[in-house]
Amino acid sequence: MQVQASLSLQKGAKIRKNKEFKKIYSRGKSYANKLLVLYIANNKEDKTKVGFSVSKKVGKAVVRNRVKRLIREAYRLNQDKIKKRGVSLVFIARNRAKDANFIEIEKALLDLLKKGQK
């Protein structure tokens, strides 16, 4: 089974550097629910950039990696629902996310995307 190219995250669409994360935190608007926090900031590019962050407070490395994988997959499957282009998104996992399953994470992510696009 092959993954469709349109559903994968492009290399340039990922936020990786600490400097980029800090810029979004300072300039962006935030929305939150029980499991996730979303920061949205406009960028000067024509594409949507996304970053994922899971604090050490959430758990050890295995737990953090699992949570990050779930958030990344929920975003990947629903990235076509983002209407606005030229924005940077940062999803931050809250402590409760470590006990959540994929469906709960996906619902939380979609809820934040809906709030952020108003």
N, C-alpha and C positions, 0 to 999 in steps of 0.2 A: 504494500500500500504506500503510495507516494503522498506527501503533503503538498497541497496546492501552494504555489508561490505567493498568492495573494493573502494567504492566512499566516504566513511566517513573518517574523519581525526582521526587517532589514537591518544591516549592520549600522548604517548611519542614523537609524531611528532610535537607537538606544542611548540613554544618558549613562555615562560611565564615570566621569570625572567628578571629584568632590566639589570642585569649583562650580560646575554646572548645577549640582544639587543645591548648593548654598545660594546661588543666584535665584533659583526657582523658589526656595523657601522665603527669601527676603522680598521678592517682587510678586510672588504669586498669591492667589486667593485659595483658601483652604476650606474643605468640606470634610465632615467626619460622620461615621456611624460606629456601631459597636465593634466592628472587626478591622476597619481600615480608615486611613486618612488619605485624602487626595489633595495635592497641591496642583493648581493650574496656573500657568503663566504663558503669555504670548511670546513667541519667538520670531525671529526675522526670516525664518525659512518657510518654504511652502509645504512642509511635511510635519506630521505629528511625531514628536519625540517622547519617549517614555522611559521611566526609571522605576526601579523597585528597591525598597529598603526594608530590612527587618533587623531590629535592634537586638543586641545581646540579652536584653531583658525578656525577650520572648522565649528564649531557651538556648540550649546548646546547639552546636553547628548542624547536627542532623535535623533537629526540629526547625531551625531557621531556614535551612535549604528546602525542606519540604514545604513550608509556608510560602517561600518565594516561588517555588515551582508551581504551586496551586494558583497564586495570584497571576503569575506570568501566563499560564495556560488559560485562565479565565479571560485575561485581556486579549490574548491572541485570538481566541474564538469569537470575541465580541468587538474587535477593533473596527469593524465595518459600521458599527452603530455610532461612531463618533462623527458628528456632522461638521464640526469646526476643523479647519486645517490651520497649520501655523501655530500650534500650541505645544507646550511641553507639559507632560503629566508626570507626577511622581506619586506612586502609591506606597504608603507606609503601613506596615502591619502593626496592629495593636496586640496586646498580650493575649486577648481572647481568641485571636486567630489561630493559635497553636492547637486548640481543641476543635476547630471548625473543619467540616468536610468541604469538598469541592463545590457542592451546590450552594452552601451557605456563603462561601467566599465569592462565588459568581454573583449571587444576589446582592451582596454588599457592594461589589464593584460596579454592577449595573446601576444600583441606587445612587452611588456617588457620581457616575458619569451623567446620569439624568439631572442631578442637582447642579453639576458644573456647567451644563449646557444651557441653563436658563438665562 
